[in-house]
Structure formats: structure tokens, C-alpha cells
Amino acid sequence: MAPIPVVVATGVVGAKVALEVAFVASRVGSAVATYPSEVR
């Protein structure tokens, strides 16, 4: 069993990474969605 601070730190880092990935994915998704209309 891992110490509590290690578990908390891992959870915080995991949450930050998940937020970063979600942010980048939304940016990429919106860019892909608007790209065809900008080309025309």
C-alpha cells in the first residue's frame, strides 16, 4: 500500500495531465471542425 501523500500527488498529477489532454483535444477538434469552412 502506497503512502497517502504519494497517492494524493499521483492523483493531482493525473488530473492535471487529463485536463491538459482534454484542452488540447478540444482545441484540435475545434480547429479540425472550422478548417474546411476556412478553406472554402
Biotite code that builds the C-alpha atoms (Angstrom):
import biotite.structure as struc

atoms = struc.array([
    struc.Atom([0.000, 0.000, 0.000], chain_id="A", res_id=1, res_name="MET", atom_name="CA", element="C"),
    struc.Atom([1.439, 3.357, -1.053], chain_id="A", res_id=2, res_name="ALA", atom_name="CA", element="C"),
    struc.Atom([1.683, 6.220, 1.441], chain_id="A", res_id=3, res_name="PRO", atom_name="CA", element="C"),
    struc.Atom([-1.212, 8.684, 1.351], chain_id="A", res_id=4, res_name="ILE", atom_name="CA", element="C"),
    struc.Atom([0.862, 11.688, 0.110], chain_id="A", res_id=5, res_name="PRO", atom_name="CA", element="C"),
    struc.Atom([2.115, 9.612, -2.833], chain_id="A", res_id=6, res_name="VAL", atom_name="CA", element="C"),
    struc.Atom([-1.444, 8.627, -3.726], chain_id="A", res_id=7, res_name="VAL", atom_name="CA", element="C"),
    struc.Atom([-2.633, 12.241, -3.486], chain_id="A", res_id=8, res_name="VAL", atom_name="CA", element="C"),
    struc.Atom([0.304, 13.537, -5.549], chain_id="A", res_id=9, res_name="ALA", atom_name="CA", element="C"),
    struc.Atom([-0.286, 10.891, -8.206], chain_id="A", res_id=10, res_name="THR", atom_name="CA", element="C"),
    struc.Atom([-3.970, 11.808, -8.354], chain_id="A", res_id=11, res_name="GLY", atom_name="CA", element="C"),
    struc.Atom([-3.207, 15.529, -8.698], chain_id="A", res_id=12, res_name="VAL", atom_name="CA", element="C"),
    struc.Atom([-0.665, 14.931, -11.466], chain_id="A", res_id=13, res_name="VAL", atom_name="CA", element="C"),
    struc.Atom([-3.071, 12.582, -13.231], chain_id="A", res_id=14, res_name="GLY", atom_name="CA", element="C"),
    struc.Atom([-5.836, 15.185, -13.056], chain_id="A", res_id=15, res_name="ALA", atom_name="CA", element="C"),
    struc.Atom([-3.540, 17.902, -14.451], chain_id="A", res_id=16, res_name="LYS", atom_name="CA", element="C"),
    struc.Atom([-2.469, 15.641, -17.316], chain_id="A", res_id=17, res_name="VAL", atom_name="CA", element="C"),
    struc.Atom([-6.087, 14.716, -18.055], chain_id="A", res_id=18, res_name="ALA", atom_name="CA", element="C"),
    struc.Atom([-7.066, 18.402, -18.138], chain_id="A", res_id=19, res_name="LEU", atom_name="CA", element="C"),
    struc.Atom([-4.167, 19.225, -20.474], chain_id="A", res_id=20, res_name="GLU", atom_name="CA", element="C"),
    struc.Atom([-5.082, 16.356, -22.809], chain_id="A", res_id=21, res_name="VAL", atom_name="CA", element="C"),
    struc.Atom([-8.755, 17.375, -22.819], chain_id="A", res_id=22, res_name="ALA", atom_name="CA", element="C"),
    struc.Atom([-7.836, 21.010, -23.523], chain_id="A", res_id=23, res_name="PHE", atom_name="CA", element="C"),
    struc.Atom([-5.535, 20.095, -26.424], chain_id="A", res_id=24, res_name="VAL", atom_name="CA", element="C"),
    struc.Atom([-8.096, 17.646, -27.797], chain_id="A", res_id=25, res_name="ALA", atom_name="CA", element="C"),
    struc.Atom([-10.835, 20.299, -27.729], chain_id="A", res_id=26, res_name="SER", atom_name="CA", element="C"),
    struc.Atom([-8.535, 22.816, -29.431], chain_id="A", res_id=27, res_name="ARG", atom_name="CA", element="C"),
    struc.Atom([-7.619, 20.296, -32.123], chain_id="A", res_id=28, res_name="VAL", atom_name="CA", element="C"),
    struc.Atom([-11.256, 19.260, -32.526], chain_id="A", res_id=29, res_name="GLY", atom_name="CA", element="C"),
    struc.Atom([-12.447, 22.843, -32.964], chain_id="A", res_id=30, res_name="SER", atom_name="CA", element="C"),
    struc.Atom([-9.595, 23.559, -35.386], chain_id="A", res_id=31, res_name="ALA", atom_name="CA", element="C"),
    struc.Atom([-10.494, 20.500, -37.465], chain_id="A", res_id=32, res_name="VAL", atom_name="CA", element="C"),
    struc.Atom([-14.174, 21.485, -37.357], chain_id="A", res_id=33, res_name="ALA", atom_name="CA", element="C"),
    struc.Atom([-13.504, 25.046, -38.578], chain_id="A", res_id=34, res_name="THR", atom_name="CA", element="C"),
    struc.Atom([-10.771, 24.132, -41.088], chain_id="A", res_id=35, res_name="TYR", atom_name="CA", element="C"),
    struc.Atom([-12.997, 23.076, -44.026], chain_id="A", res_id=36, res_name="PRO", atom_name="CA", element="C"),
    struc.Atom([-15.093, 26.259, -43.824], chain_id="A", res_id=37, res_name="SER", atom_name="CA", element="C"),
    struc.Atom([-11.921, 28.381, -43.836], chain_id="A", res_id=38, res_name="GLU", atom_name="CA", element="C"),
    struc.Atom([-10.599, 26.586, -46.928], chain_id="A", res_id=39, res_name="VAL", atom_name="CA", element="C"),
    struc.Atom([-13.706, 27.295, -48.974], chain_id="A", res_id=40, res_name="ARG", atom_name="CA", element="C"),
])
